[in-house]
Structures are given as C-alpha cells and as structure tokens.
Amino acid sequence: MSHLIETSAPHRPKRPFFLRRGPMETIATVLIGLGFLMLFQPFLLVLYTYSLVTLLMGTIMFIIVSKFPE
C-alpha cells in the first residue's frame, strides 16, 4: 500500500538552452561588454562602427531575457 501513497516530485519541463534565463543573461552581458570594448578601442574603425549595434543588441537581449522563467 505504501507504493500507492508515495508520489514523485512534480516534473518541471526541461527548457531548451535559448529559453533559459541564466545562460542567456550571461551571453547578453558578454555582448554588452564586447560593445564597450569595441567602442573604446582606437585601432579599427570597423569595430568602432559596429559597437553601438552590439551594445544595443546586448541591452535589448538582456531586457527580453530577464523576463524568462528560471
């Protein structure tokens, strides 16, 4: 009878990598840091040109991903 009483823990669905908050927040933070590094380097104009795009993508990604469940 005891095997009928015992219940297992509720099963949480395993989300894919791109739908979890932790790894995606890390990627967004790295993008923001990379954008700052690209902005402050004085050597290549191409990196300086795309630094704003990188910063904006990282910031928008961080805002969106912070709404994801754990």
NUBA-641975 format. One record per residue: residue number from 1; z, y, x of N, C-alpha, C, CB in turn. Coordinates in Angstrom, 1 decimal, decimal comma, padded with zeros to 4 digits. Atoms other than C-alpha are relative to their C-alpha. Glycine has a CB too. Layout:
<atoms>
+------+--------+--------+--------+--------+--------+--------+--------+--------+--------+--------+--------+--------+
| resi |   n_c3 |   n_c2 |   n_c1 |  ca_c3 |  ca_c2 |  ca_c1 |   c_c3 |   c_c2 |   c_c1 |  cb_c3 |  cb_c2 |  cb_c1 |
+------+--------+--------+--------+--------+--------+--------+--------+--------+--------+--------+--------+--------+
|  NUM |      Z |      Y |      X |      Z |      Y |      X |      Z |      Y |      X |      Z |      Y |      X |
...
+------+--------+--------+--------+--------+--------+--------+--------+--------+--------+--------+--------+--------+
</atoms>
This chain:
<atoms>
+------+--------+--------+--------+--------+--------+--------+--------+--------+--------+--------+--------+--------+
| resi |   n_c3 |   n_c2 |   n_c1 |  ca_c3 |  ca_c2 |  ca_c1 |   c_c3 |   c_c2 |   c_c1 |  cb_c3 |  cb_c2 |  cb_c1 |
+------+--------+--------+--------+--------+--------+--------+--------+--------+--------+--------+--------+--------+
|    1 |  000,0 | -001,2 |  000,8 |  000,0 |  000,0 |  000,0 |  000,0 |  001,3 |  000,8 |  001,2 |  000,0 | -000,9 |
|    2 | -000,1 | -001,2 | -000,8 |  000,7 |  002,4 |  002,8 | -001,4 |  000,5 |  000,5 |  000,8 | -000,2 |  001,3 |
|    3 |  001,3 | -000,5 | -000,4 | -003,0 |  002,5 |  003,8 | -000,7 |  000,8 | -001,1 | -000,9 | -001,2 |  000,4 |
|    4 |  000,6 | -000,8 |  001,1 | -003,8 |  003,9 |  000,4 |  000,6 |  001,4 |  000,0 |  000,2 | -000,7 | -001,3 |
|    5 | -000,7 | -001,3 |  000,0 | -001,2 |  006,7 |  000,8 | -000,5 |  000,9 |  001,1 |  001,5 | -000,2 |  000,1 |
|    6 |  000,4 | -000,8 | -001,1 | -002,4 |  007,8 |  004,2 | -001,3 |  000,7 | -000,2 |  000,0 | -000,8 |  001,3 |
|    7 |  001,3 | -000,7 |  000,1 | -005,1 |  010,4 |  004,2 | -000,3 |  000,6 |  001,3 |  000,1 |  001,2 | -001,1 |
|    8 |  000,4 | -000,6 | -001,3 | -007,1 |  011,7 |  007,1 |  000,0 |  001,5 | -000,1 | -001,4 | -000,5 |  000,4 |
|    9 |  000,1 | -001,5 |  000,0 | -007,2 |  015,3 |  008,1 | -001,3 |  000,5 | -000,5 |  000,2 |  000,5 |  001,5 |
|   10 |  001,3 | -000,4 |  000,6 | -009,8 |  017,4 |  006,4 | -001,1 |  000,2 |  001,1 |  000,2 |  001,4 | -000,7 |
|   11 |  001,1 | -000,1 | -001,0 | -013,1 |  017,3 |  008,2 | -000,7 |  001,3 |  000,0 | -001,0 | -001,2 | -000,3 |
|   12 |  000,7 | -001,3 | -000,1 | -014,5 |  020,6 |  009,5 | -001,4 | -000,3 |  000,5 |  000,8 |  000,9 |  000,9 |
|   13 |  001,3 |  000,3 | -000,4 | -018,2 |  020,6 |  009,8 | -000,2 |  000,6 |  001,4 | -001,0 |  000,6 | -000,9 |
|   14 |  000,4 | -000,4 | -001,3 | -019,5 |  020,9 |  013,4 | -001,1 |  001,0 | -000,1 | -000,3 | -001,1 |  001,0 |
|   15 |  001,1 | -001,0 |  000,1 | -021,5 |  024,1 |  013,6 | -000,8 |  000,0 |  001,3 |  000,6 |  001,4 | -000,2 |
|   16 |  000,8 | -000,1 | -001,2 | -024,4 |  024,5 |  016,0 |  000,5 |  001,1 |  000,9 | -001,5 |  000,2 | -000,4 |
|   17 | -000,5 | -001,0 | -001,1 | -023,9 |  026,5 |  019,2 | -000,3 |  001,4 | -000,5 | -000,8 | -000,3 |  001,3 |
|   18 |  000,3 | -001,4 |  000,3 | -025,6 |  029,6 |  017,8 |  000,7 |  000,5 | -001,2 | -001,5 |  000,1 | -000,2 |
|   19 | -000,7 | -000,4 |  001,2 | -023,4 |  029,7 |  014,7 |  001,5 |  000,1 |  000,3 | -000,3 | -000,9 | -001,1 |
|   20 | -001,4 | -000,1 | -000,4 | -020,0 |  029,7 |  016,6 |  000,3 |  001,3 |  000,6 |  000,4 | -001,2 |  000,9 |
|   21 | -000,3 | -001,4 | -000,5 | -018,2 |  032,9 |  017,4 |  000,3 |  000,0 |  001,5 |  001,2 |  000,4 | -000,7 |
|   22 | -000,5 | -000,1 | -001,4 | -016,7 |  032,1 |  020,8 | -001,2 |  000,1 |  001,0 |  000,8 | -001,1 |  000,4 |
|   23 |  001,1 | -000,1 | -001,0 | -019,9 |  031,3 |  022,9 | -000,9 |  001,2 | -000,3 | -000,8 | -001,3 | -000,1 |
|   24 |  000,9 | -001,1 |  000,3 | -022,0 |  033,9 |  021,1 |  000,6 |  001,4 |  000,4 | -000,4 |  000,0 | -001,4 |
|   25 | -000,7 | -001,3 | -000,4 | -019,4 |  036,7 |  021,7 | -000,1 |  000,1 |  001,6 |  001,4 |  000,0 | -000,4 |
|   26 |  000,1 |  000,0 | -001,5 | -019,5 |  035,7 |  025,4 | -001,4 |  000,4 |  000,4 |  000,4 | -001,4 |  000,6 |
|   27 |  001,4 | -000,4 | -000,3 | -023,3 |  036,0 |  025,5 | -000,2 |  001,4 | -000,3 | -001,0 | -000,9 | -000,8 |
|   28 |  000,2 | -001,4 |  000,4 | -023,2 |  039,3 |  023,7 |  000,7 |  000,9 |  001,1 |  000,6 |  000,3 | -001,4 |
|   29 | -000,7 | -000,8 | -001,0 | -020,6 |  040,6 |  026,2 | -000,7 |  000,1 |  001,3 |  001,5 | -000,5 |  000,2 |
|   30 |  000,8 |  000,0 | -001,2 | -022,7 |  039,5 |  029,1 | -001,2 |  000,9 | -000,1 | -000,4 | -001,5 |  000,3 |
|   31 |  001,2 | -000,9 |  000,2 | -025,7 |  041,3 |  027,6 |  000,4 |  001,4 |  000,2 | -000,6 | -000,3 | -001,3 |
|   32 | -000,4 | -001,4 | -000,1 | -023,7 |  044,5 |  027,3 |  000,3 |  000,3 |  001,5 |  001,3 |  000,2 | -000,8 |
|   33 | -000,3 | -000,2 | -001,4 | -022,5 |  044,2 |  030,9 | -001,3 |  000,1 |  000,9 |  000,9 | -001,1 |  000,6 |
|   34 |  001,3 |  000,0 | -000,7 | -026,0 |  043,4 |  032,1 | -000,8 |  001,3 | -000,2 | -000,9 | -001,2 | -000,4 |
|   35 |  000,6 | -001,3 |  000,3 | -027,3 |  046,5 |  030,3 |  000,6 |  001,2 |  000,8 |  000,2 |  000,3 | -001,5 |
|   36 | -000,7 | -001,0 | -000,8 | -024,7 |  048,7 |  032,1 | -000,4 | -000,1 |  001,4 |  001,5 | -000,1 | -000,1 |
|   37 |  000,5 |  000,2 | -001,3 | -025,7 |  047,2 |  035,4 | -001,4 |  000,5 |  000,2 |  000,2 | -001,4 |  000,5 |
|   38 |  001,4 | -000,4 | -000,1 | -029,3 |  047,8 |  034,7 | -000,1 |  001,6 | -000,1 | -000,8 | -000,6 | -001,1 |
|   39 |  000,0 | -001,4 |  000,2 | -028,5 |  051,4 |  033,7 |  000,4 |  000,8 |  001,2 |  000,9 |  000,4 | -001,2 |
|   40 | -000,6 | -000,7 | -001,1 | -026,6 |  052,3 |  036,8 | -000,6 | -000,4 |  001,4 |  001,4 | -000,2 |  000,1 |
|   41 |  000,7 |  000,4 | -001,2 | -028,9 |  050,7 |  039,4 | -001,1 |  001,0 |  000,3 | -000,5 | -001,4 |  000,0 |
|   42 |  001,0 | -001,0 | -000,3 | -031,1 |  053,2 |  041,3 | -001,3 | -000,5 |  000,6 |  000,7 |  001,0 |  001,0 |
|   43 |  001,2 |  000,5 | -000,8 | -033,8 |  050,9 |  042,7 | -001,2 | -000,2 | -000,8 |  000,4 | -001,2 |  000,6 |
|   44 |  001,2 |  000,4 |  000,8 | -036,1 |  049,7 |  039,9 | -000,1 |  000,7 | -001,3 |  000,0 | -001,5 | -000,2 |
|   45 |  000,1 | -000,8 |  001,2 | -037,4 |  051,9 |  037,2 | -000,2 | -000,9 | -001,2 | -001,3 |  000,9 |  000,1 |
|   46 |  000,2 |  001,0 |  001,2 | -038,3 |  048,8 |  035,0 |  001,3 | -000,4 | -000,5 | -000,8 | -001,2 |  000,5 |
|   47 | -001,3 |  000,4 |  000,5 | -034,7 |  047,7 |  034,9 |  000,7 |  001,2 | -000,7 |  000,9 | -000,4 |  001,2 |
|   48 | -000,6 | -001,1 |  000,6 | -033,6 |  051,2 |  034,1 | -000,6 |  000,3 | -001,4 | -000,2 |  001,3 |  000,8 |
|   49 |  000,7 | -000,2 |  001,3 | -036,2 |  051,4 |  031,3 |  000,5 | -000,9 | -001,1 | -001,5 | -000,1 |  000,2 |
|   50 | -000,5 |  001,0 |  001,0 | -035,0 |  048,3 |  029,5 |  001,5 | -000,1 | -000,1 | -000,6 | -001,3 |  000,4 |
|   51 | -001,5 |  000,1 |  000,1 | -031,3 |  048,9 |  030,0 |  000,5 |  000,4 | -001,4 |  000,6 |  000,9 |  001,0 |
|   52 | -000,4 | -000,4 |  001,3 | -031,0 |  050,7 |  026,7 | -000,2 | -001,0 | -001,1 | -000,7 |  001,3 | -000,4 |
|   53 |  000,3 |  001,1 |  000,9 | -032,7 |  047,9 |  024,8 |  001,0 | -001,1 |  000,2 | -001,4 | -000,5 |  000,2 |
|   54 | -000,9 |  001,1 | -000,3 | -030,4 |  045,4 |  026,5 |  001,4 |  000,4 | -000,6 |  000,1 | -000,3 |  001,5 |
|   55 | -001,3 | -000,5 |  000,6 | -027,3 |  047,5 |  025,6 |  000,0 | -000,1 | -001,5 |  000,3 |  001,4 |  000,5 |
|   56 |  000,0 |  000,0 |  001,5 | -028,3 |  047,9 |  022,0 | -000,1 | -001,5 | -000,5 | -001,2 |  000,7 | -000,5 |
|   57 |  000,1 |  001,3 |  000,5 | -029,2 |  044,2 |  021,6 |  001,4 | -000,7 |  000,1 | -001,0 | -000,8 |  000,8 |
|   58 | -001,3 |  000,6 | -000,2 | -025,8 |  043,1 |  023,1 |  001,0 |  000,6 | -001,0 |  000,5 |  000,3 |  001,4 |
|   59 | -000,9 | -000,6 |  000,9 | -023,9 |  045,6 |  020,9 | -000,2 | -000,5 | -001,5 | -000,1 |  001,5 |  000,0 |
|   60 |  000,3 |  000,5 |  001,3 | -025,7 |  044,6 |  017,7 |  000,3 | -001,5 | -000,2 | -001,5 |  000,2 | -000,3 |
|   61 | -000,3 |  001,4 |  000,1 | -025,3 |  040,9 |  018,5 |  001,5 | -000,2 | -000,1 | -000,6 | -000,7 |  001,3 |
|   62 | -001,4 |  000,1 |  000,1 | -021,6 |  041,4 |  019,1 |  000,5 |  000,4 | -001,4 |  000,7 |  000,9 |  001,1 |
|   63 | -000,4 | -000,4 |  001,3 | -021,2 |  043,2 |  015,8 | -000,2 | -001,1 | -001,0 | -000,6 |  001,3 | -000,5 |
|   64 |  000,4 |  001,1 |  000,9 | -023,0 |  040,4 |  013,9 |  000,8 | -001,2 |  000,2 | -001,5 | -000,3 |  000,1 |
|   65 | -000,6 |  001,3 | -000,3 | -021,4 |  037,5 |  015,7 |  001,5 |  000,1 | -000,2 | -000,2 | -000,3 |  001,5 |
|   66 | -001,5 | -000,1 |  000,2 | -017,8 |  038,9 |  015,3 |  000,3 | -000,3 | -001,5 |  000,4 |  001,4 |  000,3 |
|   67 | -000,2 |  000,4 |  001,4 | -018,3 |  038,2 |  011,5 |  000,0 | -001,5 | -000,2 | -001,0 |  000,7 | -000,9 |
|   68 |  000,1 |  001,4 |  000,1 | -018,9 |  034,5 |  012,2 |  001,4 | -000,7 | -000,1 | -000,8 | -000,6 |  001,1 |
|   69 | -001,3 |  000,7 | -000,1 | -016,1 |  032,0 |  011,5 |  000,2 | -000,7 |  001,3 |  000,0 | -001,1 | -001,2 |
|   70 | -000,3 |  000,6 | -001,3 | -014,3 |  030,4 |  014,4 | -000,7 | -001,3 |  000,1 |  001,5 | -000,2 |  000,1 |
+------+--------+--------+--------+--------+--------+--------+--------+--------+--------+--------+--------+--------+
</atoms>
